[in-house]
Amino acid sequence: MNSSGIHVSGSLRKRLAVTLIGGVTILTVLLFFVIRNYATQIAQQSQDSILRASVTSILDAATIRNGDVVLDIPYAAFSMLSTTTDDRIFYAIYQDDTVISGYENLDIPEASARAESRFRTITFMQVPVRQVTASRVLVGADLQTHVTATIAQTQDSLSGTLNRISRNAAIFGAGFFSLAVLLSAWVTSTTIGPLTRLADSVARRGPQDLSPVSKPVPSEMVPLVSSLNLLMARLDRSFKQSEDFIAEAAHRVRTPIATVRSHAEMTLQRVDKEENRQALRSMIRAIDETSRAAGQLLDHAMITFRANQLEFHDVDLVQIAQEIVLRLTPITEMKDVELRLDVDPSVKVSGDPILIQNVVRNLIDNALKYSPSESVIEIEVRGTPTPRLEVRDQGPGFLYDEIDTLTDRFTRGRNATGVIGSGLGLTIARDVAAAHGGKLTIGNNLAGGACVTFIF
């Protein structure tokens, strides 16, 4: 299993390379033996041809004179057998079954008298020799006889020739093997190349790109690409269904809660008993906590979903901040809190408009929750050195020992007691910043109050 948790059963590239190189190795060994055996046959045939010519020239010199066999062995009969290693030559000439010249212990094959020539490899005088035997019938005025000649030659020269051929064949085989290994590597790379390119193409896609793979692929990869395209189609449908579900859930959760809160407020105005009014106030507070928690849970789910498939557009951060401030103005007037904007004329950023709006609303809403009456919330939007949005309030600020953990989910500071919240506002802002390649920093103002900066 590798670091990504995938069970690996081996490398296809290595398997293909080993198969090709293994086949080449077998082919090289077979080629070596084929070349050597063929060269042995050719060399042996050449020696046999010379031996046949030598024994034939001896028989051609045999004649009958005055009733006797006369044999004048030609010089060329033995000179043609000379080699670079000076192989030893043995011969014997028989008249019928009697040796008339040569080595008496050099036997002839039994069937030689009825054959023109016969070759065999034997051991004579403790050395291996190649022997050829031929016979001829001589007919005179009053004589008919069989003359048989046999010549044997050592094979030192033939062995040396075969060794040279074997060495050259081995060198040729090594060259062939090296070339074949290089070709195997090239073939392996070429064969695996389309699969590697497909993997790179899929890896380079953004999370939101679930379009089918349309590039041409080899026929063997069609089932894989077809399965991949089907998977992408299912994922696309699943993401769309998830987005629709979150939007529908947000509507169906928030609307009934808002309705219940309205009825509770109306009932509060008509109730006179203080204990009933207190119970209704607790109910309204619980409704507010539930509404905020459900809303932020749905917002967090939406951000988690959209962070994997961001839809980048050019948006004006200043315009988004102005719209949200305008939308929150009625609430700030009720709490007697001033929203003060300090912005550049325009700050263009590339990002997901829905997520950016959500972050700006959460940051301002958080500041509004913790701001006391007759205080000011400063919202600053700047385009240099990098686009950023900073929200400063005059509330209790952050405890320094908690700053590193406040962006964790469902984490609230110790000084947030009595304030409605879910502990997801800063988590949402942090996740959106990370999805846009930015960061979220939190701290305190020198004069008191919290300071949160969203940096793109």
C-alpha positions in Angstrom: 0.0 0.0 0.0 1.4 3.4 -0.9 1.1 6.8 0.8 -2.3 7.5 -0.8 -3.8 4.2 0.6 -3.9 2.5 -2.8 -3.0 -1.2 -2.9 -0.3 -1.7 -5.4 0.2 -5.1 -7.0 3.3 -4.2 -9.0 4.4 -1.9 -11.8 2.9 -2.5 -15.2 5.9 -0.8 -16.7 8.3 -3.1 -14.9 6.2 -6.1 -15.8 6.2 -5.3 -19.4 9.9 -4.5 -19.4 10.7 -7.7 -17.6 8.6 -9.7 -20.1 10.2 -8.1 -23.1 13.7 -8.4 -21.7 13.1 -12.0 -20.7 11.9 -12.8 -24.2 14.9 -11.0 -25.7 17.2 -13.0 -23.4 15.8 -16.3 -24.5 15.9 -15.2 -28.1 19.6 -14.1 -27.7 20.6 -17.5 -26.2 18.7 -19.4 -29.0 20.3 -17.2 -31.6 23.8 -17.8 -30.2 23.3 -21.6 -30.3 21.7 -21.5 -33.8 24.6 -19.4 -35.2 27.2 -21.7 -33.5 25.6 -24.9 -34.7 25.2 -23.6 -38.2 28.8 -22.4 -38.2 29.9 -25.9 -36.9 28.0 -27.6 -39.8 29.5 -25.3 -42.4 33.0 -25.7 -41.0 32.6 -29.4 -40.8 31.3 -29.6 -44.3 34.3 -27.6 -45.5 36.7 -30.0 -43.8 34.8 -33.0 -45.1 34.9 -31.6 -48.7 38.7 -31.2 -48.5 39.1 -34.7 -46.9 36.9 -36.2 -49.7 39.0 -34.4 -52.4 42.2 -35.7 -50.7 41.1 -39.3 -50.6 39.7 -39.1 -54.1 43.0 -37.8 -55.5 44.8 -40.8 -53.8 42.4 -43.3 -55.3 42.7 -41.6 -58.7 46.5 -42.3 -58.6 46.0 -46.0 -58.0 46.7 -48.2 -61.1 47.5 -51.9 -62.0 50.8 -52.6 -63.7 52.0 -56.1 -64.5 49.4 -57.6 -62.2 50.3 -55.4 -59.2 48.6 -52.4 -57.7 50.8 -49.3 -58.2 50.1 -46.3 -56.0 51.9 -43.0 -56.5 50.4 -40.7 -53.8 50.2 -37.1 -55.2 51.7 -34.3 -53.2 48.5 -32.3 -53.4 46.6 -35.1 -51.6 48.1 -34.0 -48.3 49.1 -30.4 -49.0 45.4 -29.5 -49.5 44.9 -30.6 -45.9 47.4 -28.2 -44.4 46.0 -25.8 -41.8 47.2 -22.8 -39.7 47.5 -25.1 -36.7 49.4 -27.9 -38.6 46.8 -30.5 -37.9 48.2 -34.1 -37.9 47.2 -36.3 -40.8 46.9 -40.1 -40.7 46.2 -42.4 -43.7 46.0 -46.0 -44.7 45.5 -47.7 -48.1 44.1 -51.2 -48.3 44.1 -53.7 -51.2 41.2 -55.8 -50.4 41.8 -56.4 -46.6 45.6 -55.9 -46.7 47.3 -52.6 -45.8 49.7 -51.7 -48.5 50.6 -48.2 -47.2 50.1 -46.0 -44.1 49.0 -46.7 -40.6 48.1 -50.4 -40.1 46.0 -49.7 -37.0 43.9 -47.1 -38.8 40.8 -49.1 -39.3 38.2 -48.6 -42.0 34.4 -48.8 -41.6 33.0 -52.2 -42.5 30.7 -50.8 -45.2 33.3 -48.7 -46.8 33.9 -51.2 -49.6 30.4 -50.7 -50.8 30.2 -46.9 -50.5 31.9 -44.1 -52.3 32.9 -42.3 -49.1 32.0 -42.4 -45.5 32.7 -39.9 -42.7 33.0 -40.4 -39.0 34.6 -38.8 -36.0 36.7 -41.2 -33.9 39.6 -41.2 -31.5 42.9 -42.3 -33.0 46.2 -42.3 -31.1 44.3 -40.7 -28.2 43.2 -37.6 -30.2 39.9 -36.9 -31.8 40.1 -37.1 -35.6 37.8 -36.7 -38.6 38.0 -39.8 -40.9 36.9 -40.2 -44.4 37.0 -43.6 -46.3 36.5 -44.3 -49.9 37.1 -47.3 -52.2 37.4 -48.1 -55.8 37.5 -51.3 -57.9 40.6 -51.6 -60.1 40.4 -54.0 -63.1 43.5 -55.2 -65.0 44.2 -57.8 -67.7 44.2 -60.7 -65.3 43.4 -58.9 -61.9 40.3 -57.3 -60.3 40.8 -55.9 -56.8 39.3 -53.4 -54.3 41.5 -50.5 -53.2 40.3 -48.6 -50.1 41.9 -45.3 -48.9 41.2 -43.7 -45.6 42.4 -40.4 -44.3 42.0 -39.0 -40.7 42.9 -35.4 -39.7 42.9 -33.9 -36.2 40.5 -30.9 -35.7 42.6 -28.4 -33.8 42.1 -25.8 -36.6 38.4 -26.5 -36.8 38.1 -26.1 -33.0 39.9 -22.8 -33.2 37.7 -21.6 -36.0 34.6 -22.6 -34.0 35.9 -20.8 -30.9 36.4 -17.6 -32.9 32.9 -18.0 -34.4 31.5 -18.6 -30.9 33.3 -15.5 -29.6 32.0 -13.4 -32.5 28.5 -14.8 -32.0 28.7 -14.0 -28.3 29.7 -10.4 -29.1 27.0 -10.2 -31.7 24.5 -11.6 -29.2 25.6 -9.1 -26.5 25.1 -6.2 -29.0 21.7 -7.6 -30.1 20.7 -8.0 -26.4 21.8 -4.4 -25.6 19.9 -3.0 -28.6 16.9 -5.1 -27.7 16.9 -3.9 -24.1 16.9 -0.3 -25.4 14.1 -1.1 -27.8 12.2 -2.8 -24.9 12.6 0.4 -22.8 11.4 2.5 -25.7 8.5 0.2 -26.4 7.5 0.1 -22.7 7.6 3.8 -22.5 5.6 4.2 -25.7 3.0 1.6 -24.6 2.6 3.1 -21.1 2.7 6.7 -22.4 -1.0 7.0 -23.2 -1.9 5.8 -19.7 0.5 8.2 -18.1 -0.8 11.1 -20.3 -4.4 10.1 -19.3 -3.4 10.1 -15.6 -1.7 13.5 -15.9 -4.7 14.9 -17.8 -7.1 13.9 -15.0 -4.7 15.0 -12.3 -4.4 18.5 -13.8 -8.2 19.0 -13.8 -9.7 21.2 -11.2 -12.2 19.8 -8.7 -15.1 21.3 -10.6 -14.1 19.8 -14.0 -16.1 16.6 -14.3 -16.4 16.7 -18.1 -15.8 13.4 -20.0 -12.4 12.5 -21.2 -12.5 13.3 -24.9 -8.9 12.8 -26.0 -8.2 9.8 -28.4 -6.9 6.8 -26.5 -5.8 3.3 -27.6 -8.6 0.7 -28.1 -7.3 -1.2 -25.1 -7.9 1.8 -22.8 -11.5 2.4 -24.0 -13.1 0.3 -21.2 -11.0 2.3 -18.6 -11.9 5.7 -20.1 -15.5 4.7 -20.4 -15.7 3.7 -16.8 -13.9 6.9 -15.8 -16.4 9.0 -17.8 -19.3 7.2 -16.2 -17.9 7.8 -12.7 -17.4 11.6 -13.5 -21.0 11.7 -14.8 -22.3 10.1 -11.5 -20.1 12.5 -9.4 -21.4 15.5 -11.4 -25.0 14.4 -10.7 -24.2 13.8 -7.1 -22.7 17.3 -6.6 -25.6 19.0 -8.3 -28.0 17.0 -6.1 -26.0 17.9 -3.0 -26.0 21.6 -3.9 -29.8 21.5 -4.5 -30.3 19.6 -1.3 -28.3 22.2 0.8 -30.2 25.1 -0.8 -33.5 23.4 -0.2 -32.6 22.4 3.3 -31.5 26.0 4.1 -34.9 27.3 2.9 -36.9 24.7 4.6 -35.1 25.1 8.0 -34.8 28.8 8.1 -38.4 29.6 7.0 -40.2 27.6 9.7 -37.8 28.9 12.4 -38.4 32.5 11.3 -42.1 31.9 11.4 -41.9 30.4 14.9 -39.9 33.4 16.1 -42.4 35.8 14.7 -45.3 34.1 16.5 -43.3 34.0 19.7 -42.6 37.8 19.5 -46.3 38.5 18.8 -47.3 36.3 21.7 -44.8 38.1 23.9 -46.5 41.5 23.2 -49.9 40.1 24.3 -48.8 38.3 27.5 -48.9 40.3 30.8 -47.6 37.8 33.3 -43.9 38.3 33.9 -43.1 34.6 34.3 -44.8 33.9 30.9 -42.9 36.8 29.3 -39.7 35.4 30.7 -40.4 32.0 29.3 -41.2 33.5 25.9 -38.0 35.5 26.0 -36.1 32.3 26.7 -37.9 30.6 23.8 -37.0 33.4 21.4 -33.4 33.2 22.5 -33.4 29.4 22.0 -35.0 30.0 18.6 -32.3 32.5 17.7 -29.6 30.1 18.8 -31.2 27.3 16.8 -31.6 29.5 13.7 -28.0 30.7 13.8 -26.6 27.3 14.4 -28.7 25.7 11.7 -27.8 28.6 9.3 -24.1 28.4 10.0 -24.1 24.6 9.7 -25.8 24.9 6.3 -23.3 27.6 5.4 -20.4 25.5 6.4 -21.8 22.5 4.4 -22.2 24.8 1.4 -18.7 26.1 1.7 -17.2 22.6 2.2 -19.1 21.5 -0.9 -18.2 24.5 -3.1 -14.6 24.7 -1.9 -13.9 21.5 -4.0 -15.5 23.1 -7.1 -14.9 26.8 -6.9 -16.5 28.9 -9.6 -14.0 31.7 -10.1 -15.3 35.1 -11.3 -14.0 38.6 -11.2 -15.7 40.2 -8.2 -15.4 43.6 -6.6 -14.7 43.2 -2.9 -15.7 46.8 -2.2 -19.1 46.3 -3.8 -19.7 43.1 -1.8 -18.8 44.9 1.5 -21.1 47.8 0.6 -24.0 45.6 -0.2 -23.7 43.6 3.1 -23.3 46.7 5.2 -26.5 48.1 3.5 -28.3 44.9 4.3 -27.3 44.9 7.9 -28.0 48.5 8.6 -31.5 47.9 10.1 -29.9 45.5 12.6 -27.1 47.9 13.5 -29.5 50.7 14.1 -31.5 48.6 16.5 -28.3 47.8 18.4 -27.1 51.4 18.1 -23.9 50.3 16.4 -22.3 52.2 13.5 -20.8 50.4 10.5 -18.0 52.5 9.2 -16.5 51.7 5.7 -13.0 52.7 4.7 -12.4 51.3 1.2 -10.5 51.8 -2.0 -12.5 52.9 -5.1 -12.4 49.3 -6.3 -10.7 46.0 -5.3 -11.0 43.3 -7.9 -10.4 39.8 -6.9 -10.9 36.4 -8.6 -13.0 34.1 -6.5 -16.3 32.4 -5.8 -18.8 35.3 -5.3 -21.1 33.2 -3.0 -18.3 32.1 -0.7 -16.9 35.6 -0.5 -20.3 37.1 0.3 -20.7 34.5 3.0 -17.3 35.3 4.6 -17.9 39.1 4.6 -21.3 38.6 6.1 -20.0 36.2 8.8 -17.1 38.5 9.8 -19.3 41.6 10.1 -22.1 39.6 11.8 -19.5 38.3 14.4 -18.3 41.8 15.1 -21.9 43.0 15.5 -22.7 40.3 18.0 -19.8 41.2 20.3 -20.0 45.0 19.9 -21.5 47.0 22.7 -24.1 49.8 22.1 -22.9 53.1 20.8 -19.7 51.5 19.4 -18.2 51.5 15.9 -17.3 48.6 13.6 -14.7 49.6 11.1 -14.6 47.7 7.8 -11.5 48.4 5.7 -11.0 47.1 2.1 -7.7 47.5 0.5 -6.2 46.3 -2.8 -2.5 46.7 -2.0 -0.1 45.1 -1.3 -2.6 42.3 -1.6 -6.4 42.4 -1.6 -7.7 42.1 1.9 -10.7 42.9 4.1 -10.3 43.9 7.7 -13.1 44.1 10.3 -12.4 45.8 13.7 -14.8 46.1 16.5 -14.8 47.6 20.0 -15.9 44.5 21.8 -14.1 42.3 24.4 -11.7 41.0 21.8 -9.9 37.6 21.8 -8.1 36.0 24.7 -4.5 35.6 23.6 -4.2 32.0 24.8 -7.2 31.0 22.6 -6.4 32.7 19.3 -4.7 29.6 17.8 -7.8 27.5 18.4 -10.7 29.8 17.7 -10.9 28.9 14.0 -11.6 25.2 14.9 -15.1 24.0 14.4 -17.6 24.7 17.3 -14.9 26.4 19.3 -15.9 29.6 21.2 -13.9 31.8 23.5 -14.4 31.9 27.2 -15.6 35.6 26.9 -18.4 34.6 24.5 -20.7 33.5 27.3 -24.2 34.9 26.9 -23.7 35.7 23.2 -25.6 33.5 20.7 -23.3 31.6 18.4 -22.3 28.3 17.0 -18.5 28.5 16.8 -18.5 28.2 13.0 -18.1 31.8 11.9 -14.3 31.9 12.0 -14.1 28.3 10.7 -16.1 29.3 7.6 -13.9 32.3 7.0 -10.7 30.2 7.4 -12.0 27.5 5.0 -12.9 30.1 2.3 -9.6 31.8 2.7 -7.8 28.5 2.2 -9.9 27.6 -0.8 -8.9 30.9 -2.4 -5.2 30.4 -1.6 -5.3 33.1 1.1 -5.3 33.2 4.9 -7.3 34.5 7.8 -5.6 36.3 10.7 -7.2 37.1 14.0 -5.9 39.4 16.8 -6.8 42.4 18.9 -6.7 46.2 18.3 -4.3 48.2 20.4 -7.2 50.2 21.8 -9.2 47.1 22.5 -11.6 45.0 20.5 -11.1 42.2 17.9 -9.4 42.5 14.5 -10.0 39.9 11.8 -8.3 40.1 8.5 -9.2 38.1 5.4 -6.2 38.1 3.0 -6.5 36.9 -0.6 
